[in-house]
Amino acid sequence: MRLISKGLKNKLEYKKLALDSTDDLYALTNVIQRGDLVEAKTLRAVPQTTGAFDDEQIQGNAGKKKVLRKLIYITVRAQKIVFDGEEIRITGVITDAGHHESLKTKYHTLALTPGDEVTVIKEFWDFFALQTLDQYVGADTMSALAMVFNSTGKFTIYELRHSVTRVLVQGYKAIPRKYDGQGSVGKTRGKQYNDFFNVAKETLLRTIENRCKADWTIPVLLISMPYMNKLFSEYFKAWAVDNKVKTAIQLQQGFITLETSSEGKTAIREALKSISYKSALNKLAIAADGNEMDQFQRMFHTDPDRVWYGEKHVDYALEMSAVSVLFLSSNFVRGFDHAKRSRYAEATQAVQQNGGKVFMYSHLQDSGRQIDALGGIAAILRFPLNDDAVELEDAELSDYSDDE
């Protein structure tokens, strides 16, 4: 994400942003709130005016009452923000459409994808919005690919990003179930394996060419139960060297082979926890986030008195300045009204000022869904707190309310 400009517009502070990746789209969902003004270029049907068409105009249906679909700048007051992993859609009433006055007060949905520019105008830029921009503007939000093999001849290529893990392509080529036990394929099965690896190789190359903008430096995790990933890496390297394919040689140098005891997305979760992955991909934010989530899950069993979750309990821990690590889901924060968002923004700042850490997870990631299942908020405490104190406080508040 890049900050193009900032300033004041009609006494309100604005920031114009360039969106470079799907991670930036996710970040935008944590910046924009209901009621914010959002301006972007969009294709919109407008009443026909006299004069010739320009290059940005597309003539609508002839007959009846003619309209033009034209690329124009529109400002909407955000009412609904939806991110599906590939685009962000912002729906609201049009407040400004340039000289197209007839469009005002009508509804419009801005659909933004990587490569677009957007201006966000707010009455107040709170901590969550500013922290998100600090994290993403100018950051190298590196992505990676994970190629997961199973034992029957199926492989799946995933894109790994901070905001989302998604399937890009799947392939299948039947392979033998047995091997010689020495980490290499027996001669009688060699051709079958080579046929499978050839299909996987061609699929990987096409994916990078078409879906990754031919980025031959992108890290590729080869994930499988023992031996399959290493065999593929050796096959790929031999092919690239024999055929003198420089881009493929460069790509192979970024291969990271990781062995797991599972398959599919479970294998990815297991791989993300491995030491070799974390050391090789320390720039990828999901690795650091995963460390803290691992600790949180372990402490459920080893130190449950220091693991709290749910709004009521975590609020009490925040009041007691007992929070060491705070976990929030993007859905939880996005659902706040202005007053509640401001209250949690102050609490979050207090955690950081006390030396604690704060992690906000995308609802499209497994970690985000886990936090959602716990009420959208959870915490690791600096010291144990008495759970009964929360219930006692609730009881006192209830008694006070009854007395009133």
C-alpha positions as CSV (number, residue, x, y, z in Angstrom):
1,M,0.0,0.0,0.0
2,R,1.2,3.5,-0.8
3,L,0.1,6.8,0.6
4,I,-0.4,9.1,-2.4
5,S,-1.5,12.3,-0.5
6,K,-3.3,13.5,2.6
7,G,-4.8,16.7,3.8
8,L,-8.1,18.4,4.6
9,K,-11.2,18.4,2.4
10,N,-14.2,20.4,3.7
11,K,-12.6,20.4,7.2
12,L,-12.3,16.6,7.2
13,E,-9.0,14.7,7.1
14,Y,-8.5,12.5,4.0
15,K,-5.9,10.1,2.9
16,K,-5.5,8.9,-0.7
17,L,-4.1,5.4,-1.0
18,A,-2.8,3.1,-3.7
19,L,-3.8,-0.5,-3.3
20,D,-1.1,-2.9,-4.4
21,S,-2.2,-6.3,-3.2
22,T,-5.1,-8.3,-1.7
23,D,-3.5,-7.7,1.7
24,D,-4.1,-3.9,1.2
25,L,-7.7,-4.6,0.5
26,Y,-8.0,-6.5,3.8
27,A,-6.2,-3.6,5.5
28,L,-8.8,-1.2,4.1
29,T,-11.6,-3.1,5.8
30,N,-10.0,-2.2,9.1
31,V,-9.6,1.5,8.1
32,I,-13.1,2.2,6.7
33,Q,-16.0,2.5,9.1
34,R,-19.7,3.0,8.5
35,G,-20.3,6.7,7.9
36,D,-16.9,7.4,6.4
37,L,-16.7,9.0,3.0
38,V,-15.0,6.9,0.3
39,E,-14.0,8.2,-3.1
40,A,-12.9,6.1,-6.1
41,K,-13.1,5.9,-9.8
42,T,-16.0,3.7,-10.9
43,L,-18.1,2.7,-14.0
44,R,-21.6,4.2,-13.6
45,A,-24.6,4.7,-15.8
46,V,-25.1,8.5,-16.2
47,P,-27.7,10.5,-18.1
48,Q,-26.7,11.1,-21.7
49,T,-25.2,14.4,-22.5
50,T,-24.6,16.0,-25.9
51,G,-21.2,15.7,-27.6
52,A,-19.1,12.9,-28.9
53,F,-18.2,9.8,-26.8
54,D,-14.7,9.8,-25.3
55,D,-12.5,6.8,-24.8
56,E,-13.8,6.1,-21.3
57,Q,-17.5,6.0,-22.4
58,I,-19.4,2.9,-23.4
59,Q,-22.7,3.4,-25.0
60,G,-25.6,1.7,-23.3
61,N,-28.7,0.1,-24.8
62,A,-30.0,1.9,-27.8
63,G,-33.7,2.8,-28.0
64,K,-35.8,3.8,-25.0
65,K,-34.0,6.4,-22.9
66,K,-30.3,6.3,-23.7
67,V,-27.7,6.4,-21.0
68,L,-23.9,6.2,-21.0
69,R,-21.7,4.0,-18.8
70,K,-18.8,6.2,-17.9
71,L,-15.8,6.1,-15.7
72,I,-16.2,8.9,-13.1
73,Y,-15.2,9.7,-9.6
74,I,-17.9,9.0,-7.0
75,T,-17.9,9.5,-3.3
76,V,-20.2,7.3,-1.2
77,R,-20.9,7.4,2.6
78,A,-20.0,3.8,3.6
79,Q,-22.9,1.7,4.9
80,K,-21.6,-1.8,4.0
81,I,-18.0,-3.1,3.6
82,V,-17.4,-6.6,2.2
83,F,-14.1,-8.3,1.5
84,D,-14.1,-11.7,-0.2
85,G,-10.4,-12.3,-0.5
86,E,-10.1,-10.8,-4.0
87,E,-12.0,-7.5,-3.9
88,I,-13.5,-5.1,-1.5
89,R,-17.0,-3.8,-2.1
90,I,-18.1,-0.5,-0.4
91,T,-21.8,0.3,-0.6
92,G,-23.4,3.5,0.3
93,V,-25.3,6.6,-0.8
94,I,-23.6,8.8,-3.3
95,T,-22.7,12.2,-1.8
96,D,-20.6,13.6,-4.6
97,A,-20.4,12.7,-8.3
98,G,-18.9,15.8,-9.8
99,H,-21.1,17.5,-12.2
100,H,-23.5,14.5,-12.4
101,E,-25.9,16.0,-9.8
102,S,-28.7,13.6,-10.7
103,L,-26.7,10.7,-9.1
104,K,-26.7,12.2,-5.7
105,T,-28.6,10.3,-3.0
106,K,-28.6,7.2,-5.1
107,Y,-26.9,4.0,-3.9
108,H,-23.7,2.7,-5.5
109,T,-21.1,0.0,-4.8
110,L,-17.5,0.7,-5.3
111,A,-15.6,-2.5,-6.2
112,L,-11.9,-2.1,-5.5
113,T,-9.1,-4.5,-6.6
114,P,-5.3,-4.4,-6.5
115,G,-4.1,-1.5,-8.7
116,D,-6.9,0.8,-7.7
117,E,-6.7,4.1,-5.9
118,V,-9.1,5.2,-3.1
119,T,-9.5,8.2,-0.9
120,V,-10.9,7.8,2.6
121,I,-12.3,10.8,4.4
122,K,-13.0,10.7,8.1
123,E,-14.2,13.0,10.9
124,F,-11.8,11.2,13.2
125,W,-8.9,8.8,12.4
126,D,-8.7,6.5,15.4
127,F,-6.0,4.2,16.7
128,F,-7.1,1.1,14.7
129,A,-7.2,3.0,11.4
130,L,-3.8,4.7,12.0
131,Q,-2.1,1.5,13.2
132,T,-3.3,-0.4,10.2
133,L,-1.9,2.3,7.9
134,D,1.4,2.3,9.8
135,Q,1.6,-1.5,9.3
136,Y,0.7,-1.6,5.6
137,V,1.8,1.7,4.0
138,G,5.2,1.1,2.4
139,A,5.5,-2.4,3.8
140,D,6.8,-5.4,1.8
141,T,3.8,-7.6,2.4
142,M,5.4,-10.7,0.8
143,S,3.2,-13.6,-0.3
144,A,4.3,-17.2,-0.8
145,L,2.9,-20.3,-2.5
146,A,2.4,-23.6,-0.8
147,M,2.3,-26.7,-2.9
148,V,0.8,-29.5,-0.9
149,F,1.2,-33.1,-2.2
150,N,-0.8,-36.1,-1.0
151,S,0.0,-39.8,-1.2
152,T,-2.4,-40.6,-4.0
153,G,-1.3,-38.2,-6.7
154,K,-3.2,-35.1,-5.9
155,F,-1.5,-31.7,-5.4
156,T,-2.9,-28.3,-4.5
157,I,-1.3,-24.9,-4.9
158,Y,-2.3,-22.3,-2.3
159,E,-1.5,-18.6,-2.0
160,L,-0.4,-17.6,1.5
161,R,-0.9,-14.0,2.6
162,H,-1.4,-12.2,5.9
163,S,-5.1,-11.7,5.1
164,V,-6.1,-15.0,3.4
165,T,-5.0,-18.5,2.5
166,R,-6.7,-19.5,-0.8
167,V,-6.6,-22.3,-3.3
168,L,-5.2,-21.3,-6.7
169,V,-5.3,-24.6,-8.5
170,Q,-5.5,-28.3,-8.0
171,G,-4.1,-31.2,-10.1
172,Y,-4.1,-34.9,-10.2
173,K,-2.0,-37.7,-11.8
174,A,-2.1,-41.2,-10.5
175,I,1.1,-42.4,-8.9
176,P,2.2,-45.7,-7.3
177,R,1.7,-46.1,-3.6
178,K,5.0,-47.9,-2.9
179,Y,8.6,-46.7,-3.0
180,D,11.9,-48.4,-2.3
181,G,12.2,-47.0,1.3
182,Q,15.5,-45.2,0.6
183,G,13.9,-41.8,-0.3
184,S,14.1,-42.5,-4.1
185,V,11.7,-44.1,-6.5
186,G,12.3,-47.7,-7.6
187,K,13.1,-48.1,-11.3
188,T,9.9,-49.8,-12.1
189,R,7.9,-46.8,-10.8
190,G,10.2,-44.1,-11.9
191,K,8.3,-43.2,-15.1
192,Q,5.0,-42.9,-13.2
193,Y,6.5,-40.5,-10.7
194,N,8.2,-38.5,-13.5
195,D,4.8,-38.2,-15.2
196,F,3.2,-36.9,-12.0
197,F,6.1,-34.5,-11.3
198,N,5.9,-33.2,-14.9
199,V,2.2,-32.3,-14.5
200,A,2.9,-30.7,-11.1
201,K,5.9,-28.7,-12.6
202,E,3.9,-27.4,-15.6
203,T,1.0,-26.4,-13.3
204,L,3.3,-24.6,-10.9
205,L,5.0,-22.7,-13.8
206,R,1.6,-21.7,-15.3
207,T,0.3,-20.5,-11.9
208,I,3.3,-18.3,-11.3
209,E,3.1,-16.9,-14.9
210,N,-0.6,-16.2,-14.8
211,R,-1.5,-15.7,-11.1
212,C,1.7,-14.3,-9.6
213,K,2.7,-11.8,-12.3
214,A,5.7,-14.0,-13.3
215,D,7.4,-13.4,-10.0
216,W,10.1,-16.0,-10.1
217,T,11.5,-15.0,-6.7
218,I,8.3,-15.9,-4.8
219,P,9.0,-18.5,-2.1
220,V,7.4,-21.9,-2.7
221,L,6.7,-24.3,0.2
222,L,6.7,-27.9,-0.9
223,I,4.7,-29.7,1.8
224,S,4.1,-33.4,2.0
225,M,4.6,-36.5,4.1
226,P,8.2,-37.7,4.0
227,Y,10.0,-38.0,0.6
228,M,7.5,-36.6,-1.9
229,N,8.5,-33.0,-1.7
230,K,12.2,-33.7,-1.9
231,L,11.7,-35.9,-4.9
232,F,9.8,-33.1,-6.7
233,S,12.4,-30.5,-5.8
234,E,15.2,-32.8,-7.3
235,Y,13.1,-33.5,-10.4
236,F,12.4,-29.8,-10.9
237,K,16.0,-28.8,-10.4
238,A,17.3,-31.4,-12.9
239,W,14.7,-30.3,-15.5
240,A,15.6,-26.6,-15.1
241,V,19.3,-27.2,-15.3
242,D,19.2,-29.6,-18.2
243,N,17.0,-27.3,-20.2
244,K,18.8,-24.1,-19.1
245,V,15.6,-22.4,-18.0
246,K,17.0,-19.5,-15.9
247,T,13.6,-18.5,-14.4
248,A,12.9,-22.0,-13.2
249,I,16.4,-22.3,-11.7
250,Q,15.8,-19.0,-9.9
251,L,12.4,-20.3,-8.7
252,Q,13.9,-23.6,-7.5
253,Q,16.4,-21.8,-5.3
254,G,13.4,-20.5,-3.3
255,F,11.9,-23.9,-2.7
256,I,11.4,-24.8,1.0
257,T,10.7,-28.5,1.7
258,L,8.6,-29.2,4.7
259,E,7.5,-32.6,5.9
260,T,4.2,-33.0,7.7
261,S,2.1,-35.8,9.1
262,S,-1.1,-34.6,7.5
263,E,-2.5,-33.3,4.2
264,G,-4.5,-30.4,2.8
265,K,-4.9,-27.2,4.8
266,T,-4.1,-29.1,8.0
267,A,-0.6,-29.7,6.4
268,I,-0.2,-25.9,5.9
269,R,-1.1,-25.2,9.5
270,E,1.5,-27.7,10.6
271,A,4.1,-26.3,8.2
272,L,3.5,-22.7,9.4
273,K,4.6,-23.9,12.9
274,S,7.9,-25.4,11.8
275,I,11.2,-23.8,12.7
276,S,12.5,-24.1,9.1
277,Y,9.5,-22.2,7.7
278,K,9.7,-19.4,10.3
279,S,13.4,-18.9,9.7
280,A,13.0,-18.9,5.9
281,L,10.0,-16.6,5.8
282,N,10.4,-14.2,8.6
283,K,9.1,-11.4,6.5
284,L,5.7,-13.0,6.2
285,A,3.5,-11.6,9.0
286,I,1.4,-14.8,9.4
287,A,4.5,-16.6,10.8
288,A,4.9,-14.2,13.7
289,D,1.2,-14.2,14.4
290,G,1.2,-18.0,14.3
291,N,3.8,-18.1,17.1
292,E,1.5,-16.2,19.5
293,M,-1.5,-18.3,18.6
294,D,0.5,-21.5,19.3
295,Q,1.4,-20.1,22.7
296,F,-2.3,-19.3,23.4
297,Q,-3.4,-22.8,22.5
298,R,-0.7,-24.5,24.5
299,M,-1.6,-22.4,27.6
300,F,-5.2,-23.6,27.4
301,H,-3.8,-26.9,28.8
302,T,-0.7,-25.8,30.7
303,D,-1.7,-22.5,32.3
304,P,-5.5,-22.0,31.8
305,D,-5.8,-19.3,34.5
306,R,-3.7,-17.0,32.2
307,V,-5.8,-17.6,29.1
308,W,-9.0,-15.5,29.0
309,Y,-11.5,-15.0,26.1
310,G,-14.8,-13.4,25.5
311,E,-15.7,-9.7,25.7
312,K,-16.7,-9.7,29.4
313,H,-13.7,-11.5,30.7
314,V,-11.1,-9.7,28.6
315,D,-12.6,-6.3,29.4
316,Y,-12.0,-7.1,33.1
317,A,-8.4,-8.2,32.4
318,L,-7.9,-4.9,30.5
319,E,-9.2,-2.9,33.4
320,M,-6.7,-4.7,35.7
321,S,-3.8,-4.0,33.3
322,A,-3.3,-7.8,33.2
323,V,-3.1,-8.3,29.4
324,S,0.2,-9.4,28.0
325,V,-1.0,-10.4,24.5
326,L,-4.3,-9.2,23.1
327,F,-6.0,-11.1,20.2
328,L,-8.8,-9.5,18.1
329,S,-10.6,-10.7,15.1
330,S,-11.3,-8.2,12.2
331,N,-15.0,-9.0,12.4
332,F,-15.1,-8.1,16.1
333,V,-13.5,-4.7,15.6
334,R,-15.4,-3.9,12.5
335,G,-18.7,-4.4,14.3
336,F,-18.1,-1.6,16.8
337,D,-20.0,1.6,16.8
338,H,-17.8,4.7,17.1
339,A,-17.9,4.9,20.9
340,K,-17.1,1.3,21.5
341,R,-14.3,1.3,18.8
342,S,-12.8,4.4,20.6
343,R,-12.9,2.5,24.0
344,Y,-11.2,-0.5,22.6
345,A,-8.7,1.7,20.7
346,E,-7.7,3.3,24.1
347,A,-7.4,-0.1,25.7
348,T,-5.3,-1.5,22.9
349,Q,-2.9,1.5,23.2
350,A,-2.7,0.8,26.9
351,V,-1.7,-2.8,26.3
352,Q,1.1,-1.7,24.0
353,Q,2.3,1.1,26.3
354,N,2.6,-1.5,29.0
355,G,4.9,-3.6,26.8
356,G,2.2,-6.0,25.6
357,K,1.5,-7.1,22.0
358,V,-1.7,-6.8,20.0
359,F,-2.7,-9.0,17.0
360,M,-5.6,-8.5,14.7
361,Y,-6.5,-11.5,12.6
362,S,-8.4,-11.6,9.3
363,H,-11.7,-13.6,9.5
364,L,-10.5,-15.3,6.3
365,Q,-7.6,-16.9,8.1
366,D,-7.9,-19.9,10.4
367,S,-6.5,-17.9,13.3
368,G,-9.3,-15.3,12.8
369,R,-12.0,-17.9,12.7
370,Q,-10.6,-19.4,16.0
371,I,-10.8,-16.0,17.7
372,D,-14.3,-15.5,16.3
373,A,-15.3,-18.8,17.9
374,L,-14.0,-17.4,21.2
375,G,-16.2,-14.3,21.0
376,G,-13.9,-12.2,18.8
377,I,-11.4,-11.3,21.5
378,A,-9.0,-13.2,23.7
379,A,-5.9,-12.6,25.8
380,I,-2.8,-14.1,27.4
381,L,-2.5,-12.6,30.9
382,R,0.6,-11.3,32.7
383,F,-0.6,-12.9,35.9
384,P,-3.6,-15.1,36.8
385,L,-6.9,-13.4,37.7
386,N,-9.8,-14.8,39.7
387,D,-12.6,-15.7,37.3
388,D,-15.1,-15.3,40.1
389,A,-14.3,-11.6,40.3
390,V,-15.9,-11.1,36.9
391,E,-19.1,-12.9,38.0
392,L,-19.1,-11.0,41.3
393,E,-18.8,-7.7,39.4
394,D,-21.7,-8.6,37.2
395,A,-23.8,-9.6,40.2
396,E,-23.1,-6.2,41.9
397,L,-24.0,-4.3,38.8
398,S,-27.2,-6.4,38.6
399,D,-28.1,-5.6,42.2
400,Y,-27.4,-2.0,41.7
401,S,-29.7,-2.0,38.7
402,D,-32.5,-3.7,40.7
403,D,-32.2,-1.1,43.5
404,E,-32.6,1.7,41.0
